[in-house]
Protein backbone atom coordinates (compact mmCIF):
# COMPACT_ATOMS: atom_id res chain seq x y z
CA UNK A 1 0.00 0.00 0.00
CA UNK A 2 1.77 3.13 -1.14
CA UNK A 3 1.77 6.16 1.14
CA UNK A 4 0.56 9.35 -0.49
CA UNK A 5 2.47 12.59 0.04
CA UNK A 6 0.62 14.68 2.60
CA UNK A 7 0.73 18.46 2.60
CA UNK A 8 -2.64 20.12 3.17
CA UNK A 9 -5.97 18.35 3.32
CA UNK A 10 -9.23 20.28 3.23
CA UNK A 11 -12.16 17.94 3.58
CA UNK A 12 -15.57 17.36 5.04
CA UNK A 13 -15.43 14.96 7.96
CA UNK A 14 -17.25 12.10 9.61
CA UNK A 15 -18.07 12.56 13.32
CA UNK A 16 -17.82 9.54 15.63
CA UNK A 17 -18.14 11.07 19.11
CA UNK A 18 -17.87 7.73 20.93
CA UNK A 19 -15.12 7.56 23.55
CA UNK A 20 -12.81 4.59 24.17
CA UNK A 21 -13.11 3.22 20.63
CA UNK A 22 -10.88 0.17 20.65
CA UNK A 23 -9.24 -1.69 17.80
CA UNK A 24 -11.74 -4.56 17.99
CA UNK A 25 -14.52 -2.09 17.30
CA UNK A 26 -12.50 -0.54 14.47
CA UNK A 27 -11.89 -3.94 12.84
CA UNK A 28 -13.30 -7.03 14.61
CA UNK A 29 -10.85 -9.88 15.21
CA UNK A 30 -12.74 -12.31 12.95
CA UNK A 31 -11.61 -10.26 9.93
CA UNK A 32 -7.88 -10.46 10.69
CA UNK A 33 -7.19 -13.52 8.55
CA UNK A 34 -5.49 -11.70 5.67
CA UNK A 35 -1.99 -10.24 5.67
CA UNK A 36 -2.57 -8.09 2.57
CA UNK A 37 -3.51 -4.52 3.58
CA UNK A 38 -6.28 -4.24 0.99
CA UNK A 39 -9.95 -5.00 1.61
CA UNK A 40 -10.18 -4.17 5.29
CA UNK A 41 -12.16 -0.97 4.70
CA UNK A 42 -15.34 -2.89 3.92
CA UNK A 43 -15.30 -4.21 7.50
CA UNK A 44 -14.37 -0.94 9.23
CA UNK A 45 -16.63 -0.68 12.30
CA UNK A 46 -18.41 -3.80 10.98
CA UNK A 47 -20.38 -4.57 14.14
CA UNK A 48 -21.59 -0.97 14.40
CA UNK A 49 -22.29 -0.52 10.68
CA UNK A 50 -24.27 -3.72 10.14
CA UNK A 51 -26.78 -5.89 11.97
CA UNK A 52 -26.00 -9.58 12.49
CA UNK A 53 -27.91 -10.41 9.28
CA UNK A 54 -25.73 -7.99 7.26
CA UNK A 55 -28.27 -5.22 6.82
CA UNK A 56 -26.90 -1.69 7.28
CA UNK A 57 -27.50 0.07 10.59
CA UNK A 58 -28.97 3.33 9.31
CA UNK A 59 -28.21 5.04 12.64
CA UNK A 60 -24.45 4.53 12.32
CA UNK A 61 -22.54 7.55 11.05
CA UNK A 62 -20.78 5.79 8.14
CA UNK A 63 -24.19 4.81 6.80
CA UNK A 64 -25.58 8.36 6.89
CA UNK A 65 -25.46 10.22 3.59
CA UNK A 66 -25.04 13.62 5.25
CA UNK A 67 -21.50 12.72 6.39
CA UNK A 68 -18.53 12.00 4.16
CA UNK A 69 -14.92 12.99 3.69
CA UNK A 70 -11.34 11.92 4.22
CA UNK A 71 -11.26 12.83 7.92
CA UNK A 72 -12.67 10.75 10.77
CA UNK A 73 -13.22 12.61 14.04
CA UNK A 74 -13.39 10.32 17.07
CA UNK A 75 -13.99 10.85 20.75
CA UNK A 76 -11.36 10.67 23.49
CA UNK A 77 -9.14 7.56 23.69
CA UNK A 78 -9.32 6.41 20.09
CA UNK A 79 -7.56 3.17 19.12
CA UNK A 80 -7.15 1.58 22.53
CA UNK A 81 -7.08 -2.18 23.02
CA UNK A 82 -4.96 -4.65 21.10
CA UNK A 83 -2.00 -3.60 19.00
CA UNK A 84 -3.48 -4.81 15.70
CA UNK A 85 -2.10 -2.89 12.75
CA UNK A 86 -5.20 -3.96 10.82
CA UNK A 87 -7.11 -1.10 12.50
CA UNK A 88 -4.95 1.45 10.69
CA UNK A 89 -5.21 -0.61 7.48
CA UNK A 90 -9.03 -0.58 7.69
CA UNK A 91 -9.18 3.18 8.27
CA UNK A 92 -6.82 3.84 5.35
CA UNK A 93 -8.53 1.34 3.05
CA UNK A 94 -11.92 2.95 3.74
CA UNK A 95 -10.48 6.25 2.49
CA UNK A 96 -9.67 8.23 5.61
CA UNK A 97 -6.38 10.14 5.52
CA UNK A 98 -6.70 11.74 8.97
CA UNK A 99 -8.17 10.74 12.32
CA UNK A 100 -8.78 13.52 14.86
CA UNK A 101 -9.23 12.89 18.59
CA UNK A 102 -8.32 14.44 21.92
CA UNK A 103 -6.30 11.32 22.83
CA UNK A 104 -4.92 8.33 20.92
CA UNK A 105 -3.57 5.04 22.22
CA UNK A 106 0.18 5.07 21.52
CA UNK A 107 0.34 1.84 19.53
CA UNK A 108 -2.59 2.86 17.33
CA UNK A 109 -1.01 6.27 16.77
CA UNK A 110 2.25 4.69 15.60
CA UNK A 111 0.46 2.12 13.43
CA UNK A 112 -1.54 4.92 11.79
CA UNK A 113 1.59 6.95 11.05
CA UNK A 114 3.32 3.87 9.64
CA UNK A 115 0.43 3.33 7.25
CA UNK A 116 -0.15 6.81 5.88
CA UNK A 117 -2.92 7.90 8.26
CA UNK A 118 -2.26 11.12 10.18
CA UNK A 119 -3.51 11.08 13.79
CA UNK A 120 -4.18 14.66 14.90
CA UNK A 121 -4.51 15.27 18.64
CA UNK A 122 -6.55 18.32 19.61
CA UNK A 123 -7.71 19.76 22.92
CA UNK A 124 -11.00 18.57 24.38
CA UNK A 125 -12.42 22.05 23.82
CA UNK A 126 -11.48 22.08 20.13
CA UNK A 127 -12.90 18.58 19.69
CA UNK A 128 -16.24 19.79 21.06
CA UNK A 129 -16.21 22.68 18.55
CA UNK A 130 -15.58 20.22 15.72
CA UNK A 131 -18.53 18.04 16.76
CA UNK A 132 -20.81 21.05 17.24
CA UNK A 133 -19.92 22.49 13.83
CA UNK A 134 -20.71 19.29 11.92
CA UNK A 135 -23.95 18.86 13.87
CA UNK A 136 -25.11 22.21 12.44
CA UNK A 137 -23.74 21.57 8.95
CA UNK A 138 -22.83 18.07 7.74
CA UNK A 139 -20.72 19.62 4.95
CA UNK A 140 -18.50 21.51 7.41
CA UNK A 141 -14.79 21.24 6.50
CA UNK A 142 -11.55 20.90 8.41
CA UNK A 143 -8.18 21.98 7.03
CA UNK A 144 -5.17 19.93 8.11
CA UNK A 145 -1.78 21.50 7.31
CA UNK A 146 0.96 19.00 8.07
CA UNK A 147 3.89 21.32 7.28
CA UNK A 148 2.66 23.88 9.84
CA UNK A 149 1.16 21.19 12.09
CA UNK A 150 -2.17 22.99 12.26
CA UNK A 151 -5.84 22.08 12.12
CA UNK A 152 -8.36 24.74 11.21
CA UNK A 153 -12.12 24.90 11.62
CA UNK A 154 -13.51 28.17 10.28
CA UNK A 155 -11.52 30.83 12.18
CA UNK A 156 -10.32 28.48 14.92
CA UNK A 157 -6.80 27.00 14.66
CA UNK A 158 -4.89 24.58 16.85
CA UNK A 159 -1.35 23.31 16.54
CA UNK A 160 -0.74 19.57 16.87
CA UNK A 161 2.40 17.62 17.69
CA UNK A 162 3.99 14.99 15.48
CA UNK A 163 7.28 13.13 15.56
CA UNK A 164 9.64 14.95 13.14
CA UNK A 165 10.74 11.70 11.45
CA UNK A 166 7.15 10.61 10.81
CA UNK A 167 6.27 14.12 9.61
CA UNK A 168 9.12 13.94 7.10
CA UNK A 169 7.95 10.51 5.94
CA UNK A 170 4.35 11.69 5.42
CA UNK A 171 5.41 14.88 3.64
CA UNK A 172 7.47 12.79 1.20
CA UNK A 173 5.19 9.75 0.93
CA UNK A 174 7.78 7.44 2.52
CA UNK A 175 7.33 4.35 4.60
CA UNK A 176 10.37 3.30 6.66
CA UNK A 177 11.91 1.37 3.76
CA UNK A 178 11.36 4.21 1.29
CA UNK A 179 13.06 6.55 3.76
CA UNK A 180 16.15 4.32 3.89
CA UNK A 181 16.21 3.90 0.11
CA UNK A 182 16.10 7.69 -0.19
CA UNK A 183 19.31 7.79 1.87
CA UNK A 184 21.01 5.03 -0.14
CA UNK A 185 23.69 7.32 -1.62
CA UNK A 186 24.62 8.67 1.82
CA UNK A 187 24.64 5.18 3.33
CA UNK A 188 26.91 3.87 0.56
CA UNK A 189 29.20 6.89 0.91
CA UNK A 190 29.45 6.28 4.66
CA UNK A 191 30.22 2.59 4.12
CA UNK A 192 32.96 3.47 1.62
C-alpha positions as CSV (number, residue, x, y, z in Angstrom):
1,X,0.0,0.0,0.0
2,X,1.8,3.1,-1.1
3,X,1.8,6.2,1.1
4,X,0.6,9.4,-0.5
5,X,2.5,12.6,0.0
6,X,0.6,14.7,2.6
7,X,0.7,18.5,2.6
8,X,-2.6,20.1,3.2
9,X,-6.0,18.4,3.3
10,X,-9.2,20.3,3.2
11,X,-12.2,17.9,3.6
12,X,-15.6,17.4,5.0
13,X,-15.4,15.0,8.0
14,X,-17.3,12.1,9.6
15,X,-18.1,12.6,13.3
16,X,-17.8,9.5,15.6
17,X,-18.1,11.1,19.1
18,X,-17.9,7.7,20.9
19,X,-15.1,7.6,23.5
20,X,-12.8,4.6,24.2
21,X,-13.1,3.2,20.6
22,X,-10.9,0.2,20.6
23,X,-9.2,-1.7,17.8
24,X,-11.7,-4.6,18.0
25,X,-14.5,-2.1,17.3
26,X,-12.5,-0.5,14.5
27,X,-11.9,-3.9,12.8
28,X,-13.3,-7.0,14.6
29,X,-10.9,-9.9,15.2
30,X,-12.7,-12.3,13.0
31,X,-11.6,-10.3,9.9
32,X,-7.9,-10.5,10.7
33,X,-7.2,-13.5,8.6
34,X,-5.5,-11.7,5.7
35,X,-2.0,-10.2,5.7
36,X,-2.6,-8.1,2.6
37,X,-3.5,-4.5,3.6
38,X,-6.3,-4.2,1.0
39,X,-10.0,-5.0,1.6
40,X,-10.2,-4.2,5.3
41,X,-12.2,-1.0,4.7
42,X,-15.3,-2.9,3.9
43,X,-15.3,-4.2,7.5
44,X,-14.4,-0.9,9.2
45,X,-16.6,-0.7,12.3
46,X,-18.4,-3.8,11.0
47,X,-20.4,-4.6,14.1
48,X,-21.6,-1.0,14.4
49,X,-22.3,-0.5,10.7
50,X,-24.3,-3.7,10.1
51,X,-26.8,-5.9,12.0
52,X,-26.0,-9.6,12.5
53,X,-27.9,-10.4,9.3
54,X,-25.7,-8.0,7.3
55,X,-28.3,-5.2,6.8
56,X,-26.9,-1.7,7.3
57,X,-27.5,0.1,10.6
58,X,-29.0,3.3,9.3
59,X,-28.2,5.0,12.6
60,X,-24.4,4.5,12.3
61,X,-22.5,7.5,11.0
62,X,-20.8,5.8,8.1
63,X,-24.2,4.8,6.8
64,X,-25.6,8.4,6.9
65,X,-25.5,10.2,3.6
66,X,-25.0,13.6,5.3
67,X,-21.5,12.7,6.4
68,X,-18.5,12.0,4.2
69,X,-14.9,13.0,3.7
70,X,-11.3,11.9,4.2
71,X,-11.3,12.8,7.9
72,X,-12.7,10.8,10.8
73,X,-13.2,12.6,14.0
74,X,-13.4,10.3,17.1
75,X,-14.0,10.9,20.7
76,X,-11.4,10.7,23.5
77,X,-9.1,7.6,23.7
78,X,-9.3,6.4,20.1
79,X,-7.6,3.2,19.1
80,X,-7.2,1.6,22.5
81,X,-7.1,-2.2,23.0
82,X,-5.0,-4.7,21.1
83,X,-2.0,-3.6,19.0
84,X,-3.5,-4.8,15.7
85,X,-2.1,-2.9,12.7
86,X,-5.2,-4.0,10.8
87,X,-7.1,-1.1,12.5
88,X,-5.0,1.5,10.7
89,X,-5.2,-0.6,7.5
90,X,-9.0,-0.6,7.7
91,X,-9.2,3.2,8.3
92,X,-6.8,3.8,5.4
93,X,-8.5,1.3,3.1
94,X,-11.9,3.0,3.7
95,X,-10.5,6.3,2.5
96,X,-9.7,8.2,5.6
97,X,-6.4,10.1,5.5
98,X,-6.7,11.7,9.0
99,X,-8.2,10.7,12.3
100,X,-8.8,13.5,14.9
101,X,-9.2,12.9,18.6
102,X,-8.3,14.4,21.9
103,X,-6.3,11.3,22.8
104,X,-4.9,8.3,20.9
105,X,-3.6,5.0,22.2
106,X,0.2,5.1,21.5
107,X,0.3,1.8,19.5
108,X,-2.6,2.9,17.3
109,X,-1.0,6.3,16.8
110,X,2.3,4.7,15.6
111,X,0.5,2.1,13.4
112,X,-1.5,4.9,11.8
113,X,1.6,7.0,11.1
114,X,3.3,3.9,9.6
115,X,0.4,3.3,7.2
116,X,-0.1,6.8,5.9
117,X,-2.9,7.9,8.3
118,X,-2.3,11.1,10.2
119,X,-3.5,11.1,13.8
120,X,-4.2,14.7,14.9
121,X,-4.5,15.3,18.6
122,X,-6.6,18.3,19.6
123,X,-7.7,19.8,22.9
124,X,-11.0,18.6,24.4
125,X,-12.4,22.1,23.8
126,X,-11.5,22.1,20.1
127,X,-12.9,18.6,19.7
128,X,-16.2,19.8,21.1
129,X,-16.2,22.7,18.6
130,X,-15.6,20.2,15.7
131,X,-18.5,18.0,16.8
132,X,-20.8,21.0,17.2
133,X,-19.9,22.5,13.8
134,X,-20.7,19.3,11.9
135,X,-24.0,18.9,13.9
136,X,-25.1,22.2,12.4
137,X,-23.7,21.6,9.0
138,X,-22.8,18.1,7.7
139,X,-20.7,19.6,5.0
140,X,-18.5,21.5,7.4
141,X,-14.8,21.2,6.5
142,X,-11.5,20.9,8.4
143,X,-8.2,22.0,7.0
144,X,-5.2,19.9,8.1
145,X,-1.8,21.5,7.3
146,X,1.0,19.0,8.1
147,X,3.9,21.3,7.3
148,X,2.7,23.9,9.8
149,X,1.2,21.2,12.1
150,X,-2.2,23.0,12.3
151,X,-5.8,22.1,12.1
152,X,-8.4,24.7,11.2
153,X,-12.1,24.9,11.6
154,X,-13.5,28.2,10.3
155,X,-11.5,30.8,12.2
156,X,-10.3,28.5,14.9
157,X,-6.8,27.0,14.7
158,X,-4.9,24.6,16.8
159,X,-1.4,23.3,16.5
160,X,-0.7,19.6,16.9
161,X,2.4,17.6,17.7
162,X,4.0,15.0,15.5
163,X,7.3,13.1,15.6
164,X,9.6,14.9,13.1
165,X,10.7,11.7,11.4
166,X,7.1,10.6,10.8
167,X,6.3,14.1,9.6
168,X,9.1,13.9,7.1
169,X,7.9,10.5,5.9
170,X,4.3,11.7,5.4
171,X,5.4,14.9,3.6
172,X,7.5,12.8,1.2
173,X,5.2,9.8,0.9
174,X,7.8,7.4,2.5
175,X,7.3,4.3,4.6
176,X,10.4,3.3,6.7
177,X,11.9,1.4,3.8
178,X,11.4,4.2,1.3
179,X,13.1,6.6,3.8
180,X,16.1,4.3,3.9
181,X,16.2,3.9,0.1
182,X,16.1,7.7,-0.2
183,X,19.3,7.8,1.9
184,X,21.0,5.0,-0.1
185,X,23.7,7.3,-1.6
186,X,24.6,8.7,1.8
187,X,24.6,5.2,3.3
188,X,26.9,3.9,0.6
189,X,29.2,6.9,0.9
190,X,29.4,6.3,4.7
191,X,30.2,2.6,4.1
192,X,33.0,3.5,1.6
